[in-house]
């Protein structure tokens, strides 16, 4: 995986930096140079995203966040946290899940405005001791994973982007990259 420099100053730091280093090492070992990784990307003036990966398998936003504990979505979309002291479920604000979904949506809209494939898969990389439970058949619109090593398998499962599409997305996210030239128009066509 080719790592691109951050669009934010490194002096500011990223919450969960040890998780980010773990992510970079895990993906870097398993993904080839057809994949590009970005840290703290703030393309187009949008709120910074912890990490973005672009490759033949697609485009992903990775939010490094979460809380320790068990969480569940029940009762038509309401979120709860398991309270060990009372041994009951209590209401919970799913801020990390919402942040991860919004990161994917922001990047999707940015790519769509640029006329590029706008399908973005959001991922929430959580601490090892966070579990998220859903009812059977229920989806939340993102992948929740605590092991960064498993993400490379997900990212390389299918090829959905051509090399030209990957190059254009990378050029959009990293303005220091030269923009790939488009094919020249031919006479009468």
Residue pairs with C-beta under 8 A, 6 or more apart in sequence:
1 27
1 28
1 31
1 32
1 33
1 35
1 36
1 37
1 53
1 55
2 33
2 35
2 36
2 37
3 24
3 28
3 36
3 37
3 38
3 39
4 36
4 37
4 38
4 39
4 170
4 173
4 174
4 177
5 174
5 176
6 38
6 39
6 40
6 41
7 38
7 40
7 41
7 42
7 43
7 48
8 14
8 40
8 42
8 48
14 20
14 39
14 40
14 50
14 64
15 64
15 65
16 50
16 64
16 65
19 64
19 125
19 127
19 148
20 39
20 50
20 51
20 64
22 148
23 51
23 62
23 64
23 125
23 148
23 151
24 37
24 39
24 51
25 148
26 148
26 149
26 151
26 152
27 35
27 37
27 53
27 148
27 151
27 152
27 155
28 37
29 152
30 149
30 152
30 153
30 156
31 53
31 55
31 152
31 155
31 156
34 55
34 56
34 163
34 166
35 53
35 54
35 55
35 56
35 57
35 155
35 156
36 53
36 54
36 55
36 166
36 170
36 173
36 174
37 51
37 52
37 53
38 51
38 52
38 53
38 54
38 173
38 174
39 50
39 51
40 48
40 49
40 50
40 51
41 48
41 49
41 51
41 52
41 173
42 48
42 49
43 107
43 110
43 172
43 173
44 110
44 113
46 106
46 107
46 110
47 103
47 106
49 61
49 62
49 63
49 103
49 106
49 107
50 61
50 62
50 63
50 64
50 65
50 103
51 61
51 62
51 64
52 59
52 60
52 61
52 62
52 107
52 173
53 59
53 60
53 62
53 155
54 60
54 161
54 166
54 169
54 170
54 173
55 155
55 156
55 161
55 166
56 156
56 159
56 160
56 161
56 162
56 163
56 166
57 155
57 156
57 157
57 158
57 159
57 160
57 161
58 119
58 120
58 121
58 155
58 158
58 160
58 161
59 107
59 111
59 117
59 119
59 120
59 121
59 161
59 169
60 104
60 120
60 121
60 122
60 123
60 151
60 155
61 100
61 103
61 104
61 107
61 120
61 121
61 122
61 123
62 123
62 124
62 125
62 151
63 96
63 99
63 100
63 103
63 122
63 123
63 124
63 125
64 125
65 96
65 99
65 100
65 124
65 125
65 126
66 96
66 124
66 125
66 126
66 127
66 130
67 81
67 96
67 127
67 130
68 127
68 129
68 130
69 81
69 82
69 129
69 130
69 131
70 81
70 82
70 131
70 133
71 79
71 80
71 81
71 82
71 92
71 94
71 130
71 131
71 132
71 133
72 79
72 80
72 82
72 89
72 132
72 133
72 134
73 79
73 80
73 94
73 132
73 133
73 134
73 135
73 138
73 140
74 80
74 89
74 135
78 91
79 91
79 92
79 93
79 94
79 97
80 89
80 90
80 91
80 92
81 89
81 90
81 91
81 92
82 88
82 89
83 89
83 90
96 124
96 126
97 124
97 132
97 140
97 142
97 144
100 122
100 123
100 124
100 142
101 122
101 140
101 141
101 142
103 122
104 120
104 121
104 122
104 141
104 142
105 120
105 122
107 120
108 118
108 119
108 120
109 118
110 172
111 117
111 118
111 120
111 169
111 172
112 118
114 168
114 172
116 165
116 168
116 169
116 172
117 160
117 161
117 165
117 169
119 160
121 142
121 143
122 141
122 142
122 143
123 142
123 143
123 144
123 145
123 151
124 142
124 143
124 144
124 145
125 145
125 146
125 148
125 151
126 132
126 144
126 145
126 146
127 146
128 146
128 147
130 146
132 140
132 144
134 140
143 154
145 151
145 154
161 169
164 180
167 180
168 179
168 180
170 177
171 177
171 178
171 179
171 180
